[in-house]
Amino acid sequence: MRYEMKKPHRLTAVLLSLILLVVAAGGLTACSSEKVMATVGKTDITVTEVEQMSRFLCMQYGMSFDDLDADTLSAVESSILSYLIEDVIIKDSLGSTDVITDDVQAEIDEQIEYVLDEANGYSTSFDEYGITEETLRAYLESSYYSEAFQNMVSEEEPVTDEEIQAYYDEHSAEFVSPASIAVSHILMGDSTHDETSRAAIEEVRQRILDGEDFATLAAEFSTDTGSASAGGDLGTITTGETVAAFEEAAFALHAGEVSEIIESDYGFHIIKANSDPTPEQQMTVEEASSEISTIILNEHFTAKLQALKKEAKVEFNTDLVDVTDTAGTPDDWSDDTISVKVEGTTTTDTESEEDETTSDAATE
């Protein structure tokens, strides 16, 4: 089965993604003695920034930052450092562009007020992880810089109809609308499939066949709280979206028909078709154009960012970061492998062994 969540409004979605993935470089004010991992132009990226962002990432995946093994910690912090470097480069590329306008500032103020209102359930986490209002503001501002960068690239290199057609011709097999059908269901029992629940749902099914209203019975008996209040309505489902037994039964129905009792890992179901099934269909280039345009725009963004990275002046603190020229381009750091040094990693252990070998050889 599927369970749907209401989408948060735009600013809340931005906030959550920032908490889990995005940090504004420079958003954390460091002491003058703070260790610097890398410098992009005139902007320092500090150990504190990388560590705090790594903790956020671990929080998203339910991992304890302090319990990570050395190799995993190095991989996480290396990815975060690379991201923060790109973040600075994006901001620098926008120059004097007025990104944080009065309207944007008003939106940010609104979102901060929403988040810090205890009734909305976010403030406790912010307090727990030591995120101040000023830091939250910097995080939110960062998303608008990213959006402004994307807009800039879109204006400089708009997607053409010719690009869309060429992409569609090469990837047409990817643009197929899956088969779909509108259904409602009643769920009873659970994965144990006990006989009491089976008898109860069979009785409900018979009442439906005898003419009682499906939606009314779903509201009364269905244990799927996500759909029961809507009379069991699941809207339109597509192939591959539900468990196999449910899908097979649903797509065998026609509008108005009611299924036999279906067993799944969730329990027993009765399914009602609210439409005939619609077969899988090849999308036209017009139907796929919006999705293709987004794909091509992302390619443009990536290419632009890569070009900016090649031009950017980035210096690494080699006491804290290993930079390996894997591509054989010593004058171009953008395709180098960046690895944050963590005591106990495979790399540092190997280096220690080499140092000991060298020391032994010198002693001999």
C-alpha positions in Angstrom: 0.0 0.0 0.0 1.0 3.6 -0.2 0.6 6.2 2.4 0.6 9.9 1.4 1.7 12.9 3.3 0.5 16.4 2.6 3.2 18.5 1.0 4.5 21.3 3.3 4.3 24.8 1.7 7.3 25.9 -0.2 9.2 27.6 2.6 8.8 24.7 5.0 10.1 22.3 2.3 13.0 24.6 1.7 13.7 24.7 5.4 13.7 20.9 5.8 15.9 20.4 2.9 18.3 22.9 4.2 18.4 21.3 7.6 19.1 18.0 6.1 21.5 18.9 3.3 22.2 22.6 2.8 24.5 24.9 4.8 25.3 28.4 3.8 29.0 28.8 3.7 29.9 31.5 6.1 26.6 31.1 7.9 28.4 30.1 11.0 30.5 32.8 12.6 33.9 31.3 13.5 36.5 32.7 15.9 39.6 34.1 14.3 41.5 31.1 15.7 39.1 28.6 14.0 40.9 26.0 11.9 40.3 26.5 8.2 39.9 23.4 5.9 39.7 25.3 2.6 39.6 28.9 1.3 37.6 29.8 -1.8 38.7 33.2 -3.0 38.5 35.2 0.2 36.0 32.9 2.0 37.2 30.4 4.6 35.4 27.1 5.2 36.1 26.0 8.7 36.3 22.7 10.6 33.2 23.8 12.6 31.1 24.4 9.5 32.0 21.0 8.0 31.4 19.2 11.3 28.1 20.8 12.1 26.8 20.1 8.6 28.0 16.5 8.9 26.0 16.2 12.1 22.9 17.4 10.3 23.4 14.9 7.5 23.8 12.1 10.1 20.6 13.2 11.8 18.7 12.8 8.5 19.8 9.2 8.1 19.4 8.3 11.8 23.1 7.9 12.4 25.1 9.1 15.4 27.9 11.4 14.2 30.0 10.5 17.2 29.8 6.8 16.6 30.8 6.9 12.9 33.8 4.8 12.0 36.8 6.8 10.7 36.3 5.9 7.0 32.6 6.8 7.0 33.3 10.0 8.9 35.9 11.0 6.4 33.6 10.2 3.5 30.8 12.3 5.0 32.9 15.3 5.8 34.6 15.1 2.4 31.3 15.3 0.6 30.2 18.2 2.8 33.4 20.1 2.2 33.0 19.7 -1.6 29.4 21.0 -1.3 30.4 24.0 0.8 33.1 24.9 -1.8 30.5 24.8 -4.5 28.1 26.9 -2.4 30.7 29.7 -2.1 31.5 29.5 -5.8 27.8 29.9 -6.6 27.5 33.0 -4.4 30.6 34.6 -5.9 29.3 34.0 -9.4 26.2 36.1 -8.7 28.3 39.1 -7.9 26.2 42.1 -7.0 22.9 40.5 -7.9 20.2 41.6 -5.5 19.1 38.2 -4.3 17.7 38.9 -0.8 15.1 41.5 -1.9 12.5 42.9 0.5 9.9 40.3 -0.6 12.4 37.5 -0.1 13.3 38.9 3.3 9.6 38.9 4.2 9.3 35.3 3.2 12.3 34.4 5.3 10.9 36.3 8.3 7.6 34.4 7.9 9.3 31.1 7.8 11.5 31.8 10.8 8.4 32.8 12.8 6.7 29.6 11.8 9.6 27.4 12.7 10.2 29.1 16.1 6.5 28.8 17.1 6.5 25.8 19.4 3.1 24.8 18.3 4.6 23.7 14.9 7.0 21.2 16.4 10.3 22.4 15.0 11.7 24.6 17.8 12.7 21.7 20.0 15.0 20.3 17.4 16.5 23.7 16.7 17.2 24.2 20.4 18.6 20.7 20.8 21.0 21.1 17.9 22.0 24.7 18.9 20.7 26.4 15.8 20.1 30.1 16.4 17.8 32.4 14.6 20.7 34.1 12.9 22.1 30.8 11.6 18.6 29.7 10.4 18.3 33.0 8.5 21.7 32.3 6.8 20.6 28.8 5.8 17.3 30.1 4.3 19.1 32.8 2.4 21.4 30.2 0.9 18.5 28.6 -0.9 17.7 31.8 -2.7 21.2 32.2 -3.9 21.0 28.7 -5.4 17.7 29.6 -7.1 19.2 32.8 -8.4 22.1 30.9 -9.9 19.7 28.5 -11.6 17.8 31.5 -13.0 21.0 33.1 -14.3 22.0 30.0 -16.1 18.5 29.5 -17.5 18.7 33.1 -19.0 22.2 32.6 -20.3 21.5 29.3 -21.9 17.8 28.6 -22.3 16.6 25.2 -23.4 15.7 25.1 -27.0 13.0 23.0 -28.8 15.7 21.3 -30.7 17.4 20.2 -27.5 14.1 18.8 -26.2 13.4 16.9 -29.4 16.9 15.5 -29.6 16.7 14.3 -26.0 13.3 12.8 -26.5 14.4 10.9 -29.6 17.3 9.4 -27.7 15.4 8.6 -24.5 11.8 8.0 -25.7 11.6 4.7 -23.9 11.9 6.6 -20.6 8.8 8.7 -21.3 6.0 6.2 -20.9 2.9 6.9 -18.7 2.3 3.8 -16.6 -1.1 2.1 -16.5 -3.4 3.6 -14.0 -6.8 3.2 -12.3 -8.8 5.1 -9.7 -9.6 2.9 -6.7 -10.9 2.9 -3.2 -10.3 0.2 -0.6 -11.2 -1.1 2.8 -8.4 -2.6 4.9 -9.0 -4.8 7.9 -6.8 -7.0 10.0 -3.0 -7.1 9.7 -0.1 -9.2 8.4 -1.2 -12.2 10.6 -4.3 -12.7 8.5 -6.3 -14.1 11.5 -9.6 -15.8 10.8 -11.5 -13.3 12.9 -10.4 -10.4 10.7 -11.1 -12.5 7.6 -14.7 -13.3 8.8 -15.2 -9.6 9.6 -14.1 -8.3 6.2 -16.1 -11.0 4.4 -19.2 -9.7 6.2 -18.4 -6.1 5.1 -17.9 -7.3 1.5 -21.3 -9.0 1.5 -23.0 -5.8 2.8 -21.4 -4.0 -0.2 -22.7 -6.6 -2.6 -26.1 -6.2 -0.9 -26.1 -2.6 -1.9 -24.7 -0.7 1.1 -22.5 2.3 0.3 -18.8 1.4 0.0 -17.5 4.8 1.2 -19.7 4.7 4.4 -18.5 1.2 5.2 -14.9 2.2 4.6 -15.2 5.1 6.9 -16.6 2.8 9.6 -14.4 -0.3 9.3 -11.2 0.4 7.4 -8.0 0.5 9.5 -6.2 2.5 6.9 -6.5 5.8 8.6 -5.0 7.6 5.6 -7.9 6.8 3.4 -10.8 5.8 5.7 -11.9 9.3 6.4 -12.2 9.8 2.6 -14.4 6.8 2.2 -11.4 4.6 1.3 -10.5 6.7 -1.7 -6.9 6.2 -2.8 -7.2 8.4 -5.9 -5.4 7.1 -9.0 -2.7 4.5 -8.6 -0.2 3.4 -11.2 1.6 0.1 -11.9 4.5 -0.4 -9.5 3.1 1.9 -6.9 1.3 -0.7 -4.6 2.2 -4.2 -3.4 1.8 -6.9 -6.1 -1.3 -8.6 -4.8 -3.2 -5.3 -4.5 -2.0 -4.1 -8.0 -3.0 -7.4 -9.7 -6.5 -7.3 -8.2 -7.1 -3.6 -8.8 -6.1 -3.7 -12.5 -8.4 -6.7 -13.1 -11.4 -4.5 -12.2 -13.6 -2.2 -14.3 -15.5 0.9 -13.1 -17.9 0.0 -10.2 -16.7 -3.5 -9.7 -15.6 -4.8 -6.2 -12.8 -7.3 -5.8 -12.7 -10.5 -3.8 -10.9 -10.4 -0.5 -7.2 -9.7 -1.2 -4.4 -10.6 1.2 -1.3 -8.4 1.5 1.4 -7.8 4.1 -0.9 -5.1 5.5 -3.9 -7.4 6.0 -7.2 -8.0 4.1 -8.5 -5.6 1.4 -11.6 -5.0 -0.5 -11.0 -2.9 -3.6 -13.5 -0.9 -5.6 -12.7 0.4 -9.0 -13.7 4.0 -9.5 -12.7 4.0 -13.2 -11.7 1.6 -15.9 -7.9 0.9 -16.0 -5.9 3.1 -18.4 -3.2 1.2 -20.3 0.4 2.2 -20.4 0.9 4.9 -23.0 3.9 6.4 -24.8 4.1 10.1 -24.0 4.4 12.6 -26.8 7.3 15.0 -26.9 4.9 17.8 -26.0 3.7 15.8 -22.9 7.3 15.1 -21.9 8.7 18.5 -22.7 8.5 19.9 -19.2 10.3 17.0 -17.7 12.9 17.0 -20.4 13.4 20.7 -20.0 14.2 20.2 -16.4 16.7 17.5 -17.1 18.5 19.6 -19.7 18.5 22.6 -17.4 20.2 20.5 -14.7 22.8 19.5 -17.3 23.4 23.2 -18.0 23.6 24.0 -14.3 26.2 21.2 -13.8 28.3 22.3 -16.8 28.2 26.0 -15.7 29.2 25.1 -12.1 32.0 22.8 -13.3 33.3 25.7 -15.5 33.2 28.0 -12.5 35.0 25.5 -10.3 37.8 25.3 -12.9 38.2 29.0 -12.7 37.9 29.4 -8.9 40.9 29.8 -6.7 40.7 27.2 -4.0 43.4 26.5 -1.4 43.3 23.5 0.9 44.8 23.1 4.4 46.8 20.0 3.6 47.2 19.3 7.3 43.4 18.6 7.3 42.6 17.6 3.7 44.2 15.3 1.2 43.9 16.4 -2.4 44.7 13.7 -5.0 45.1 14.6 -8.7 43.4 11.5 -10.0 42.8 13.0 -13.5 46.4 14.0 -14.1 45.6 17.7 -14.4 47.8 19.4 -11.8 46.6 22.9 -12.6 42.9 22.0 -12.2 41.7 21.1 -8.7 38.0 20.7 -9.8 38.4 17.1 -10.8 40.7 16.1 -7.9 39.6 13.7 -5.2 39.2 15.6 -1.9 39.5 13.6 1.3 39.2 15.0 4.8 41.8 13.5 7.1 40.4 11.5 10.0 42.6 9.6 12.4 42.1 5.9 11.9 41.0 5.9 8.3 42.4 3.4 5.8 44.3 6.3 4.2 45.9 7.6 7.3 46.7 4.1 8.5 48.5 3.4 5.2 50.4 6.7 5.5 51.4 5.8 9.1 52.7 2.4 7.9 54.6 4.1 5.1 56.1 6.6 7.6 57.1 3.7 9.9 58.7 1.8 7.0 60.6 4.9 6.0 61.7 5.5 9.6 62.8 1.8 9.9 64.7 2.0 6.7 66.5 5.2 7.8 67.4 3.5 11.1 68.9 0.6 9.3 
